[in-house]
């Protein structure tokens, strides 16, 4: 009798447990993460642990660094859940009408949130408000038309910088004096292509480093302030050119060395190789707008989206170099006249660059872009 009662009790408990498990609804979680983001990696391991501990979990993952559609989707969820802009980033999870952003809030609060909710269908970006907290995250913001205007504006500032133009004129002048117009043209184009390649690779490398390190948000804010400083320095060069011995150009002490290297170039291959060397001389005066753009890209886009933008930026950057090379090759002007034009308008070039950089920097600081 006792044996039958014990067997009945065991069967009853088993059935009760089965019914309880069967009645437990699924909990659907949306997780947004970035490949290479250290905060996201920590959350990934925690989600795997929860997935094993809670059979009723349904976790759907969306990678945003290499998938533009997932960025757009994440932005919709941020807007629908009324996530404050300074908390927007990855890793982020959405459960029912709640959200958590950042590795510490997710690891520390997701399991209790799952137990509290009990069951939840997949979250829908339909305007519901949630409560959450941010911390330990990689920031992300929306992209609008002003973003692309900012990129083109910075590229324009970089393209009219006297540094790159002066370097090309030195190179072309030496080759034209040697009597080889065709060779000068090919060397000028090779030099320009080299500048394009090295600037693109440098930008892509720094962009990737910023996103992997998780420092893109702070770098973005810092370059906004740096843009303001660069803008004011260029405006200073319009009113007081060379005041204090400082101008936003290649340092005067470096110029004899650079000129000596350029005068040794005699072929298109030499011009191509010299482009890599010249980039290091030019960075102090041309690097400001580029660093500004890289900070903006790392804060706003994926690597996949950043590549065509960097290609466009550097194309705008080298357009004046291509134009000057063609003008000199076709004989529409001479190196002497081009130098005279540069020297005559150098203050105006600094003023234009200064105003644009000042505006861009203020837009970042004020959160307008």
Secondary structure in CASP SS format (residue, H / E / C, confidence):
PFRMAT SS
TARGET T0000
AUTHOR 0000-0000-0000
METHOD secondary structure of the structure
MODEL  1
X C 1.00
X H 1.00
X H 1.00
X H 1.00
X H 1.00
X H 1.00
X H 1.00
X H 1.00
X H 1.00
X H 1.00
X H 1.00
X H 1.00
X H 1.00
X H 1.00
X H 1.00
X H 1.00
X H 1.00
X H 1.00
X H 1.00
X H 1.00
X H 1.00
X H 1.00
X H 1.00
X C 1.00
X C 1.00
X C 1.00
X E 1.00
X E 1.00
X E 1.00
X E 1.00
X E 1.00
X E 1.00
X E 1.00
X C 1.00
X C 1.00
X C 1.00
X C 1.00
X H 1.00
X H 1.00
X H 1.00
X H 1.00
X H 1.00
X H 1.00
X H 1.00
X H 1.00
X H 1.00
X H 1.00
X H 1.00
X H 1.00
X H 1.00
X H 1.00
X H 1.00
X H 1.00
X C 1.00
X C 1.00
X C 1.00
X E 1.00
X E 1.00
X E 1.00
X E 1.00
X E 1.00
X E 1.00
X E 1.00
X C 1.00
X C 1.00
X C 1.00
X C 1.00
X H 1.00
X H 1.00
X H 1.00
X H 1.00
X H 1.00
X H 1.00
X H 1.00
X H 1.00
X H 1.00
X H 1.00
X H 1.00
X H 1.00
X H 1.00
X C 1.00
X C 1.00
X C 1.00
X C 1.00
X H 1.00
X H 1.00
X H 1.00
X C 1.00
X E 1.00
X E 1.00
X C 1.00
X E 1.00
X E 1.00
X E 1.00
X E 1.00
X C 1.00
X C 1.00
X E 1.00
X E 1.00
X E 1.00
X E 1.00
X C 1.00
X H 1.00
X H 1.00
X H 1.00
X H 1.00
X H 1.00
X H 1.00
X H 1.00
X H 1.00
X H 1.00
X H 1.00
X H 1.00
X H 1.00
X H 1.00
X H 1.00
X H 1.00
X C 1.00
X C 1.00
X E 1.00
X C 1.00
X C 1.00
X C 1.00
X C 1.00
X C 1.00
X C 1.00
X C 1.00
X C 1.00
X C 1.00
X C 1.00
X C 1.00
X C 1.00
X C 1.00
X C 1.00
X C 1.00
X C 1.00
X C 1.00
X E 1.00
X E 1.00
X C 1.00
X C 1.00
X C 1.00
X C 1.00
X C 1.00
X H 1.00
X H 1.00
X H 1.00
X H 1.00
X H 1.00
X H 1.00
X H 1.00
X H 1.00
X H 1.00
X H 1.00
X H 1.00
X H 1.00
X H 1.00
X H 1.00
X H 1.00
X C 1.00
X C 1.00
X H 1.00
X H 1.00
X H 1.00
X H 1.00
X H 1.00
X H 1.00
X H 1.00
X H 1.00
X H 1.00
X H 1.00
X H 1.00
X H 1.00
X H 1.00
X H 1.00
X H 1.00
X H 1.00
X C 1.00
X C 1.00
X C 1.00
X H 1.00
X H 1.00
X H 1.00
X H 1.00
X H 1.00
X H 1.00
X H 1.00
X H 1.00
X H 1.00
X H 1.00
X H 1.00
X H 1.00
X H 1.00
X H 1.00
X H 1.00
X H 1.00
X H 1.00
X H 1.00
X H 1.00
X H 1.00
X H 1.00
X H 1.00
X H 1.00
X H 1.00
X H 1.00
X H 1.00
X H 1.00
X H 1.00
X H 1.00
X H 1.00
X H 1.00
X H 1.00
X H 1.00
X C 1.00
X C 1.00
X H 1.00
X H 1.00
X H 1.00
X H 1.00
X H 1.00
X H 1.00
X H 1.00
X H 1.00
X H 1.00
X H 1.00
X H 1.00
X H 1.00
X H 1.00
X H 1.00
X H 1.00
X H 1.00
X H 1.00
X H 1.00
X H 1.00
X H 1.00
X H 1.00
X H 1.00
X H 1.00
X H 1.00
X C 1.00
X C 1.00
X C 1.00
X H 1.00
X H 1.00
X H 1.00
X C 1.00
X C 1.00
X C 1.00
X C 1.00
X C 1.00
X C 1.00
X H 1.00
X H 1.00
X H 1.00
X H 1.00
X H 1.00
X H 1.00
X H 1.00
X H 1.00
X H 1.00
X H 1.00
X H 1.00
X H 1.00
X C 1.00
X C 1.00
X C 1.00
X C 1.00
X H 1.00
X H 1.00
X H 1.00
X H 1.00
X H 1.00
X H 1.00
X H 1.00
X H 1.00
X H 1.00
X H 1.00
X H 1.00
X H 1.00
X H 1.00
X H 1.00
X H 1.00
X H 1.00
X H 1.00
X H 1.00
X H 1.00
X H 1.00
X H 1.00
X H 1.00
X H 1.00
X H 1.00
X H 1.00
X H 1.00
X H 1.00
X H 1.00
X H 1.00
X H 1.00
X H 1.00
X H 1.00
X H 1.00
X C 1.00
X C 1.00
X H 1.00
X H 1.00
X H 1.00
X H 1.00
X H 1.00
X H 1.00
X H 1.00
X H 1.00
X H 1.00
X H 1.00
X H 1.00
X H 1.00
X H 1.00
X H 1.00
X H 1.00
X H 1.00
X H 1.00
X H 1.00
X H 1.00
X H 1.00
X H 1.00
X H 1.00
X H 1.00
X H 1.00
X H 1.00
X H 1.00
X H 1.00
X C 1.00
X C 1.00
X C 1.00
X C 1.00
X C 1.00
X H 1.00
X H 1.00
X H 1.00
X H 1.00
X H 1.00
X H 1.00
X H 1.00
X H 1.00
X H 1.00
X H 1.00
X H 1.00
X H 1.00
X H 1.00
X H 1.00
X H 1.00
X H 1.00
X H 1.00
X H 1.00
X H 1.00
X H 1.00
X H 1.00
X H 1.00
X H 1.00
X H 1.00
X H 1.00
X H 1.00
X H 1.00
X H 1.00
X H 1.00
X H 1.00
X H 1.00
X C 1.00
X C 1.00
X C 1.00
X C 1.00
END
